[in-house]
């Protein structure tokens, strides 16, 4: 009801002309040992991808000046980059902003040469985050009502300690998480449609944990067939499809290759409502 | 500032040959390691971040070109130079500081007005344009003197052409202008209205609402007098119950509509009726809300009249009491209308009036539900037994009247 009312109000409101401006900032690598990056993007499109060699970062931000005040701040002493957008505190400006407009965008390129601690908070809109080939140490991604895609097309250049994913009411898809090589991956999902694809180039002897807490919605977890998977499930009114798993104690299942697999993942799932499907996919040649 | 800039970066490029040695010297001291380019409505700024941690800024703002805090030249706001500068800062294909440094050389000098050309000259001459690092292809600097000569020649040619044009065609032009002249409409912009000017409009809106609701009250007095009366009685005698019933009913409205639609859909045959059922649902809802509000107004007006010993029923008294009640309820909005333009307090008053009206509508809606639209009078009167006639309280038929004793007499034994 509220959404319908809001949509009606938004449709009825005559949108003011938006003033699109840009900020571009770039920096060369100059001896940084690590780079801490904090990105907060409220609305629009977000794209994060690798930069060219020798380049520390590049930020290209297009924003509506009447609605948002951007801030791009790099602190050399701590090697930290903050990209944020604060809403301009003016009556009606958020109402007049066209939230479906893709014209507001943030394009962020990050260095593959320096270890990264990346934290991304994303509100509404579309996000395409390709971190393949970067040197991710820690990763935190929070999305609101968005359509987000996280990809690791190529293996992580370093060792990733943990990856935290917090998804509100969103469509969230993560591909190639195996390439991230994170010891621990956690997903907290509210409402929405989620996909976790754990395929990728995991090192021999890898033994990681993926924990999922889900409120309401659908979750598909894709695991390569050659991966040994232990599945621990605690659920309330949620269905779990686990074709190809065999029971191993109460609320636990394992893949038949669990004992002999050289790369293993323990999958802890806690779900309240919704459907969860664990799919074993063929390992790419 | 200018000297500092030269010393640190060796950025002067206009006579790059004379400064080549200095460039090479200072390039070892500090290099451009990053840049930040921002366009905004009021300015277009380029920050060059140096390896020693300092930042040098080139800013176009308000017709002035600044390096740091120093004004080094001027430009035409909205002119060709500013447009080119903004386009440069917004370029998406520049991915590194080196590319930005190289691109700074590409600011076009051709076609610039005199002021812009002077500004661009000052920009280059005051070391605002840095040299690019070795290995980066740098376009040659524009020959600004040649461009300046071209601009002056072009301006002379245009001026002569215009003068000739005017001289040759002035008579024909005047006649043509007289034939085609049309009354000029001068639009005088209206001054911004002061906030207090919203008061008369608000009062009119309030009065209009009162008139509209009074019309509804008048109409209902003909065909729903009893129903309004029953609901008003329920509001008076079961005020809390009515409010809470209305309160709890509100979140159930959408589920009820959903259940109605699903129920009709399940019967298959009822699918055809769904549009009508939805319309009927909202019509009933509107009737319940408006009728309930009128009932609250009736109850308020009746209370007002009763306290003045005036009749509340019979004749047009229903309409009278309802209109008086509506006036009282509408008066809740008077402070919000009168002082709504006052910052903060106006908002508070509007919220207070809205909350009060919501409470009254909720109560009326609850009364409408309790009375099934004014049909059931169960909650209209509290249970009270018929009063026993006084004579029956003192005497029993066919029996002698009981001798009455006071407590003192009974205790003293007289009662025996």
Contacts between the chains, C-beta under 8 A, distances in Angstrom:
chain1	res1	chain2	res2	distance
A	1	B	254	5.7
A	19	B	41	5.7
A	21	B	38	7.4
A	21	B	39	5.0
A	21	B	40	5.1
A	21	B	41	7.1
A	22	B	37	7.5
A	22	B	38	7.2
A	22	B	39	5.2
A	22	B	89	7.0
A	22	B	90	4.4
A	23	B	36	7.1
A	23	B	37	7.0
A	23	B	38	4.6
A	23	B	39	7.8
A	24	B	35	7.8
A	24	B	36	7.3
A	24	B	37	4.4
A	24	B	38	7.7
A	24	B	89	6.8
A	24	B	90	7.3
A	24	B	91	7.6
A	24	B	92	7.6
A	24	B	94	7.1
A	25	B	34	7.0
A	25	B	35	6.9
A	25	B	36	4.1
A	25	B	37	7.2
A	26	B	34	6.0
A	26	B	35	6.0
A	26	B	94	7.5
A	26	B	95	6.4
A	26	B	96	5.6
A	26	B	97	5.9
A	26	B	100	7.2
A	27	B	33	6.0
A	27	B	34	3.2
A	27	B	35	7.9
A	27	B	49	6.7
A	27	B	97	7.0
A	28	B	33	4.9
A	28	B	34	6.5
A	28	B	96	6.7
A	28	B	97	5.9
A	28	B	98	7.9
A	30	B	33	5.1
A	30	B	51	6.2
A	51	B	95	7.4
A	52	B	95	6.6
A	52	B	96	7.4
A	54	B	96	7.7
A	55	B	95	6.7
A	55	B	96	5.4
A	56	B	34	7.6
A	58	B	95	5.5
A	58	B	96	7.4
A	60	B	92	5.9
A	65	B	40	6.0
A	65	B	41	5.8
A	72	B	36	6.6
A	74	B	34	7.1
A	74	B	49	7.8
A	76	B	53	6.0
A	107	B	92	7.8
A	109	B	95	7.1
